[in-house]
Amino acid sequence: MHNGETFENYKDVLNQYQSALEAKKAHIDKLFDEVKSIKKLKV
């Protein structure tokens, strides 16, 4: 376990990780869309 993670608060930690993962996925999707737009401009 990492610092601040206990068996008592594992659900809170899990929810934090899931929220962070969703935010990262959304950011990656946005960046991917921007790359597609930029590629269209070059053609």
CHARMM-style PDB file with segment names, atoms N, HN, CA, C and O in Angstrom:
ATOM      1  N   MET     1       0.827  -1.194   0.000  1.00  0.00      PROA
ATOM      2  CA  MET     1       0.000   0.000   0.000  1.00  0.00      PROA
ATOM      3  C   MET     1       0.869   1.255   0.000  1.00  0.00      PROA
ATOM      4  O   MET     1       1.999   1.263   0.489  1.00  0.00      PROA
ATOM      5  N   HSD     2       0.298   2.308  -0.565  1.00  0.00      PROA
ATOM      6  HN  HSD     2      -0.620   2.302  -0.962  1.00  0.00      PROA
ATOM      7  CA  HSD     2       0.997   3.584  -0.597  1.00  0.00      PROA
ATOM      8  C   HSD     2       0.639   4.408   0.632  1.00  0.00      PROA
ATOM      9  O   HSD     2      -0.256   4.060   1.402  1.00  0.00      PROA
ATOM     10  N   ASN     3       1.350   5.487   0.790  1.00  0.00      PROA
ATOM     11  HN  ASN     3       2.077   5.770   0.165  1.00  0.00      PROA
ATOM     12  CA  ASN     3       1.121   6.384   1.916  1.00  0.00      PROA
ATOM     13  C   ASN     3      -0.323   6.900   1.894  1.00  0.00      PROA
ATOM     14  O   ASN     3      -0.782   7.396   0.865  1.00  0.00      PROA
ATOM     15  N   GLY     4      -1.033   6.791   3.002  1.00  0.00      PROA
ATOM     16  HN  GLY     4      -0.661   6.388   3.838  1.00  0.00      PROA
ATOM     17  CA  GLY     4      -2.401   7.272   3.094  1.00  0.00      PROA
ATOM     18  C   GLY     4      -3.450   6.246   2.723  1.00  0.00      PROA
ATOM     19  O   GLY     4      -4.643   6.504   2.882  1.00  0.00      PROA
ATOM     20  N   GLU     5      -3.036   5.087   2.230  1.00  0.00      PROA
ATOM     21  HN  GLU     5      -2.066   4.878   2.101  1.00  0.00      PROA
ATOM     22  CA  GLU     5      -3.979   4.040   1.873  1.00  0.00      PROA
ATOM     23  C   GLU     5      -4.096   3.046   3.019  1.00  0.00      PROA
ATOM     24  O   GLU     5      -3.100   2.493   3.486  1.00  0.00      PROA
ATOM     25  N   THR     6      -5.317   2.830   3.460  1.00  0.00      PROA
ATOM     26  HN  THR     6      -6.126   3.279   3.081  1.00  0.00      PROA
ATOM     27  CA  THR     6      -5.564   1.837   4.500  1.00  0.00      PROA
ATOM     28  C   THR     6      -6.728   0.962   4.055  1.00  0.00      PROA
ATOM     29  O   THR     6      -7.424   1.278   3.090  1.00  0.00      PROA
ATOM     30  N   PHE     7      -6.927  -0.125   4.760  1.00  0.00      PROA
ATOM     31  HN  PHE     7      -6.361  -0.382   5.544  1.00  0.00      PROA
ATOM     32  CA  PHE     7      -8.054  -0.985   4.429  1.00  0.00      PROA
ATOM     33  C   PHE     7      -9.385  -0.283   4.736  1.00  0.00      PROA
ATOM     34  O   PHE     7     -10.415  -0.597   4.140  1.00  0.00      PROA
ATOM     35  N   GLU     8      -9.343   0.662   5.663  1.00  0.00      PROA
ATOM     36  HN  GLU     8      -8.506   0.917   6.147  1.00  0.00      PROA
ATOM     37  CA  GLU     8     -10.566   1.363   6.032  1.00  0.00      PROA
ATOM     38  C   GLU     8     -11.005   2.366   4.964  1.00  0.00      PROA
ATOM     39  O   GLU     8     -12.201   2.605   4.793  1.00  0.00      PROA
ATOM     40  N   ASN     9     -10.049   2.950   4.249  1.00  0.00      PROA
ATOM     41  HN  ASN     9      -9.078   2.755   4.388  1.00  0.00      PROA
ATOM     42  CA  ASN     9     -10.423   3.972   3.263  1.00  0.00      PROA
ATOM     43  C   ASN     9     -10.178   3.520   1.820  1.00  0.00      PROA
ATOM     44  O   ASN     9     -10.036   4.352   0.923  1.00  0.00      PROA
ATOM     45  N   TYR    10     -10.132   2.236   1.603  1.00  0.00      PROA
ATOM     46  HN  TYR    10     -10.247   1.560   2.331  1.00  0.00      PROA
ATOM     47  CA  TYR    10      -9.798   1.770   0.255  1.00  0.00      PROA
ATOM     48  C   TYR    10     -10.847   2.172  -0.773  1.00  0.00      PROA
ATOM     49  O   TYR    10     -10.505   2.406  -1.932  1.00  0.00      PROA
ATOM     50  N   LYS    11     -12.119   2.259  -0.377  1.00  0.00      PROA
ATOM     51  HN  LYS    11     -12.397   2.070   0.564  1.00  0.00      PROA
ATOM     52  CA  LYS    11     -13.153   2.670  -1.333  1.00  0.00      PROA
ATOM     53  C   LYS    11     -12.942   4.125  -1.762  1.00  0.00      PROA
ATOM     54  O   LYS    11     -13.105   4.459  -2.936  1.00  0.00      PROA
ATOM     55  N   ASP    12     -12.581   4.982  -0.812  1.00  0.00      PROA
ATOM     56  HN  ASP    12     -12.448   4.711   0.141  1.00  0.00      PROA
ATOM     57  CA  ASP    12     -12.302   6.380  -1.166  1.00  0.00      PROA
ATOM     58  C   ASP    12     -11.101   6.472  -2.100  1.00  0.00      PROA
ATOM     59  O   ASP    12     -11.125   7.218  -3.079  1.00  0.00      PROA
ATOM     60  N   VAL    13     -10.062   5.722  -1.800  1.00  0.00      PROA
ATOM     61  HN  VAL    13     -10.042   5.116  -1.004  1.00  0.00      PROA
ATOM     62  CA  VAL    13      -8.858   5.730  -2.633  1.00  0.00      PROA
ATOM     63  C   VAL    13      -9.189   5.188  -4.019  1.00  0.00      PROA
ATOM     64  O   VAL    13      -8.737   5.731  -5.027  1.00  0.00      PROA
ATOM     65  N   LEU    14      -9.978   4.116  -4.066  1.00  0.00      PROA
ATOM     66  HN  LEU    14     -10.345   3.675  -3.247  1.00  0.00      PROA
ATOM     67  CA  LEU    14     -10.376   3.538  -5.349  1.00  0.00      PROA
ATOM     68  C   LEU    14     -11.176   4.547  -6.168  1.00  0.00      PROA
ATOM     69  O   LEU    14     -10.949   4.689  -7.370  1.00  0.00      PROA
ATOM     70  N   ASN    15     -12.097   5.240  -5.537  1.00  0.00      PROA
ATOM     71  HN  ASN    15     -12.282   5.125  -4.560  1.00  0.00      PROA
ATOM     72  CA  ASN    15     -12.881   6.259  -6.248  1.00  0.00      PROA
ATOM     73  C   ASN    15     -11.997   7.383  -6.764  1.00  0.00      PROA
ATOM     74  O   ASN    15     -12.220   7.899  -7.859  1.00  0.00      PROA
ATOM     75  N   GLN    16     -10.995   7.763  -5.982  1.00  0.00      PROA
ATOM     76  HN  GLN    16     -10.813   7.344  -5.092  1.00  0.00      PROA
ATOM     77  CA  GLN    16     -10.071   8.806  -6.436  1.00  0.00      PROA
ATOM     78  C   GLN    16      -9.289   8.339  -7.655  1.00  0.00      PROA
ATOM     79  O   GLN    16      -9.117   9.094  -8.612  1.00  0.00      PROA
ATOM     80  N   TYR    17      -8.814   7.094  -7.623  1.00  0.00      PROA
ATOM     81  HN  TYR    17      -8.954   6.481  -6.845  1.00  0.00      PROA
ATOM     82  CA  TYR    17      -8.081   6.555  -8.770  1.00  0.00      PROA
ATOM     83  C   TYR    17      -8.980   6.484  -9.998  1.00  0.00      PROA
ATOM     84  O   TYR    17      -8.554   6.825 -11.101  1.00  0.00      PROA
ATOM     85  N   GLN    18     -10.216   6.046  -9.813  1.00  0.00      PROA
ATOM     86  HN  GLN    18     -10.562   5.769  -8.916  1.00  0.00      PROA
ATOM     87  CA  GLN    18     -11.132   5.943 -10.949  1.00  0.00      PROA
ATOM     88  C   GLN    18     -11.448   7.309 -11.536  1.00  0.00      PROA
ATOM     89  O   GLN    18     -11.522   7.465 -12.755  1.00  0.00      PROA
ATOM     90  N   SER    19     -11.634   8.298 -10.669  1.00  0.00      PROA
ATOM     91  HN  SER    19     -11.574   8.171  -9.679  1.00  0.00      PROA
ATOM     92  CA  SER    19     -11.894   9.659 -11.150  1.00  0.00      PROA
ATOM     93  C   SER    19     -10.696  10.199 -11.918  1.00  0.00      PROA
ATOM     94  O   SER    19     -10.856  10.822 -12.967  1.00  0.00      PROA
ATOM     95  N   ALA    20      -9.512   9.963 -11.404  1.00  0.00      PROA
ATOM     96  HN  ALA    20      -9.382   9.456 -10.551  1.00  0.00      PROA
ATOM     97  CA  ALA    20      -8.303  10.420 -12.083  1.00  0.00      PROA
ATOM     98  C   ALA    20      -8.154   9.732 -13.437  1.00  0.00      PROA
ATOM     99  O   ALA    20      -7.765  10.364 -14.419  1.00  0.00      PROA
ATOM    100  N   LEU    21      -8.460   8.448 -13.488  1.00  0.00      PROA
ATOM    101  HN  LEU    21      -8.776   7.934 -12.691  1.00  0.00      PROA
ATOM    102  CA  LEU    21      -8.361   7.698 -14.740  1.00  0.00      PROA
ATOM    103  C   LEU    21      -9.339   8.238 -15.771  1.00  0.00      PROA
ATOM    104  O   LEU    21      -8.978   8.413 -16.935  1.00  0.00      PROA
ATOM    105  N   GLU    22     -10.568   8.503 -15.359  1.00  0.00      PROA
ATOM    106  HN  GLU    22     -10.861   8.361 -14.413  1.00  0.00      PROA
ATOM    107  CA  GLU    22     -11.556   9.055 -16.281  1.00  0.00      PROA
ATOM    108  C   GLU    22     -11.116  10.425 -16.800  1.00  0.00      PROA
ATOM    109  O   GLU    22     -11.280  10.722 -17.983  1.00  0.00      PROA
ATOM    110  N   ALA    23     -10.564  11.249 -15.928  1.00  0.00      PROA
ATOM    111  HN  ALA    23     -10.431  11.007 -14.967  1.00  0.00      PROA
ATOM    112  CA  ALA    23     -10.093  12.571 -16.345  1.00  0.00      PROA
ATOM    113  C   ALA    23      -8.954  12.442 -17.353  1.00  0.00      PROA
ATOM    114  O   ALA    23      -8.908  13.174 -18.341  1.00  0.00      PROA
ATOM    115  N   LYS    24      -8.042  11.514 -17.103  1.00  0.00      PROA
ATOM    116  HN  LYS    24      -8.079  10.919 -16.300  1.00  0.00      PROA
ATOM    117  CA  LYS    24      -6.917  11.305 -18.032  1.00  0.00      PROA
ATOM    118  C   LYS    24      -7.424  10.800 -19.379  1.00  0.00      PROA
ATOM    119  O   LYS    24      -6.948  11.241 -20.425  1.00  0.00      PROA
ATOM    120  N   LYS    25      -8.383   9.881 -19.362  1.00  0.00      PROA
ATOM    121  HN  LYS    25      -8.770   9.522 -18.512  1.00  0.00      PROA
ATOM    122  CA  LYS    25      -8.935   9.363 -20.617  1.00  0.00      PROA
ATOM    123  C   LYS    25      -9.616  10.468 -21.408  1.00  0.00      PROA
ATOM    124  O   LYS    25      -9.465  10.544 -22.628  1.00  0.00      PROA
ATOM    125  N   ALA    26     -10.359  11.319 -20.727  1.00  0.00      PROA
ATOM    126  HN  ALA    26     -10.481  11.257 -19.736  1.00  0.00      PROA
ATOM    127  CA  ALA    26     -11.030  12.427 -21.409  1.00  0.00      PROA
ATOM    128  C   ALA    26     -10.007  13.379 -22.025  1.00  0.00      PROA
ATOM    129  O   ALA    26     -10.194  13.868 -23.139  1.00  0.00      PROA
ATOM    130  N   HSD    27      -8.928  13.635 -21.291  1.00  0.00      PROA
ATOM    131  HN  HSD    27      -8.776  13.238 -20.386  1.00  0.00      PROA
ATOM    132  CA  HSD    27      -7.881  14.523 -21.803  1.00  0.00      PROA
ATOM    133  C   HSD    27      -7.212  13.904 -23.031  1.00  0.00      PROA
ATOM    134  O   HSD    27      -6.961  14.598 -24.016  1.00  0.00      PROA
ATOM    135  N   ILE    28      -6.928  12.622 -22.977  1.00  0.00      PROA
ATOM    136  HN  ILE    28      -7.132  12.058 -22.177  1.00  0.00      PROA
ATOM    137  CA  ILE    28      -6.307  11.926 -24.111  1.00  0.00      PROA
ATOM    138  C   ILE    28      -7.226  11.974 -25.322  1.00  0.00      PROA
ATOM    139  O   ILE    28      -6.765  12.211 -26.439  1.00  0.00      PROA
ATOM    140  N   ASP    29      -8.535  11.750 -25.112  1.00  0.00      PROA
ATOM    141  HN  ASP    29      -8.910  11.558 -24.205  1.00  0.00      PROA
ATOM    142  CA  ASP    29      -9.485  11.813 -26.221  1.00  0.00      PROA
ATOM    143  C   ASP    29      -9.501  13.207 -26.853  1.00  0.00      PROA
ATOM    144  O   ASP    29      -9.556  13.340 -28.076  1.00  0.00      PROA
ATOM    145  N   LYS    30      -9.454  14.241 -26.010  1.00  0.00      PROA
ATOM    146  HN  LYS    30      -9.409  14.133 -25.017  1.00  0.00      PROA
ATOM    147  CA  LYS    30      -9.445  15.609 -26.522  1.00  0.00      PROA
ATOM    148  C   LYS    30      -8.187  15.871 -27.342  1.00  0.00      PROA
ATOM    149  O   LYS    30      -8.250  16.468 -28.416  1.00  0.00      PROA
ATOM    150  N   LEU    31      -7.052  15.424 -26.830  1.00  0.00      PROA
ATOM    151  HN  LEU    31      -7.001  14.939 -25.957  1.00  0.00      PROA
ATOM    152  CA  LEU    31      -5.801  15.607 -27.561  1.00  0.00      PROA
ATOM    153  C   LEU    31      -5.808  14.836 -28.877  1.00  0.00      PROA
ATOM    154  O   LEU    31      -5.301  15.330 -29.884  1.00  0.00      PROA
ATOM    155  N   PHE    32      -6.373  13.634 -28.881  1.00  0.00      PROA
ATOM    156  HN  PHE    32      -6.784  13.232 -28.063  1.00  0.00      PROA
ATOM    157  CA  PHE    32      -6.452  12.835 -30.092  1.00  0.00      PROA
ATOM    158  C   PHE    32      -7.305  13.554 -31.145  1.00  0.00      PROA
ATOM    159  O   PHE    32      -6.963  13.573 -32.328  1.00  0.00      PROA
ATOM    160  N   ASP    33      -8.425  14.147 -30.696  1.00  0.00      PROA
ATOM    161  HN  ASP    33      -8.704  14.132 -29.736  1.00  0.00      PROA
ATOM    162  CA  ASP    33      -9.260  14.907 -31.623  1.00  0.00      PROA
ATOM    163  C   ASP    33      -8.512  16.110 -32.183  1.00  0.00      PROA
ATOM    164  O   ASP    33      -8.656  16.431 -33.362  1.00  0.00      PROA
ATOM    165  N   GLU    34      -7.724  16.772 -31.362  1.00  0.00      PROA
ATOM    166  HN  GLU    34      -7.607  16.511 -30.404  1.00  0.00      PROA
ATOM    167  CA  GLU    34      -6.927  17.906 -31.839  1.00  0.00      PROA
ATOM    168  C   GLU    34      -5.909  17.458 -32.877  1.00  0.00      PROA
ATOM    169  O   GLU    34      -5.698  18.144 -33.877  1.00  0.00      PROA
ATOM    170  N   VAL    35      -5.280  16.316 -32.649  1.00  0.00      PROA
ATOM    171  HN  VAL    35      -5.451  15.758 -31.837  1.00  0.00      PROA
ATOM    172  CA  VAL    35      -4.299  15.793 -33.610  1.00  0.00      PROA
ATOM    173  C   VAL    35      -4.983  15.498 -34.939  1.00  0.00      PROA
ATOM    174  O   VAL    35      -4.434  15.796 -36.001  1.00  0.00      PROA
ATOM    175  N   LYS    36      -6.170  14.919 -34.885  1.00  0.00      PROA
ATOM    176  HN  LYS    36      -6.615  14.677 -34.023  1.00  0.00      PROA
ATOM    177  CA  LYS    36      -6.904  14.636 -36.117  1.00  0.00      PROA
ATOM    178  C   LYS    36      -7.229  15.928 -36.863  1.00  0.00      PROA
ATOM    179  O   LYS    36      -7.132  15.987 -38.089  1.00  0.00      PROA
ATOM    180  N   SER    37      -7.613  16.961 -36.116  1.00  0.00      PROA
ATOM    181  HN  SER    37      -7.691  16.913 -35.120  1.00  0.00      PROA
ATOM    182  CA  SER    37      -7.924  18.253 -36.755  1.00  0.00      PROA
ATOM    183  C   SER    37      -6.672  18.837 -37.403  1.00  0.00      PROA
ATOM    184  O   SER    37      -6.748  19.365 -38.513  1.00  0.00      PROA
ATOM    185  N   ILE    38      -5.553  18.756 -36.750  1.00  0.00      PROA
ATOM    186  HN  ILE    38      -5.492  18.327 -35.849  1.00  0.00      PROA
ATOM    187  CA  ILE    38      -4.307  19.289 -37.285  1.00  0.00      PROA
ATOM    188  C   ILE    38      -3.893  18.521 -38.541  1.00  0.00      PROA
ATOM    189  O   ILE    38      -3.429  19.119 -39.512  1.00  0.00      PROA
ATOM    190  N   LYS    39      -4.060  17.208 -38.520  1.00  0.00      PROA
ATOM    191  HN  LYS    39      -4.437  16.723 -37.732  1.00  0.00      PROA
ATOM    192  CA  LYS    39      -3.721  16.418 -39.705  1.00  0.00      PROA
ATOM    193  C   LYS    39      -4.586  16.799 -40.894  1.00  0.00      PROA
ATOM    194  O   LYS    39      -4.117  16.806 -42.032  1.00  0.00      PROA
ATOM    195  N   LYS    40      -5.857  17.116 -40.633  1.00  0.00      PROA
ATOM    196  HN  LYS    40      -6.239  17.110 -39.709  1.00  0.00      PROA
ATOM    197  CA  LYS    40      -6.751  17.536 -41.726  1.00  0.00      PROA
ATOM    198  C   LYS    40      -6.294  18.864 -42.315  1.00  0.00      PROA
ATOM    199  O   LYS    40      -6.438  19.087 -43.517  1.00  0.00      PROA
ATOM    200  N   LEU    41      -5.749  19.740 -41.492  1.00  0.00      PROA
ATOM    201  HN  LEU    41      -5.631  19.559 -40.515  1.00  0.00      PROA
ATOM    202  CA  LEU    41      -5.311  21.039 -41.984  1.00  0.00      PROA
ATOM    203  C   LEU    41      -4.110  20.916 -42.921  1.00  0.00      PROA
ATOM    204  O   LEU    41      -3.963  21.710 -43.850  1.00  0.00      PROA
ATOM    205  N   LYS    42      -3.264  19.934 -42.682  1.00  0.00      PROA
ATOM    206  HN  LYS    42      -3.384  19.289 -41.927  1.00  0.00      PROA
ATOM    207  CA  LYS    42      -2.049  19.764 -43.499  1.00  0.00      PROA
ATOM    208  C   LYS    42      -2.375  19.256 -44.896  1.00  0.00      PROA
ATOM    209  O   LYS    42      -1.605  19.487 -45.828  1.00  0.00      PROA
ATOM    210  N   VAL    43      -3.486  18.577 -45.055  1.00  0.00      PROA
ATOM    211  HN  VAL    43      -4.111  18.389 -44.298  1.00  0.00      PROA
ATOM    212  CA  VAL    43      -3.809  17.956 -46.347  1.00  0.00      PROA
ATOM    213  C   VAL    43      -4.358  18.936 -47.327  1.00  0.00      PROA
ATOM    214  OT1 VAL    43      -4.677  18.566 -48.457  1.00  0.00      PROA
TER     215      VAL     43
END
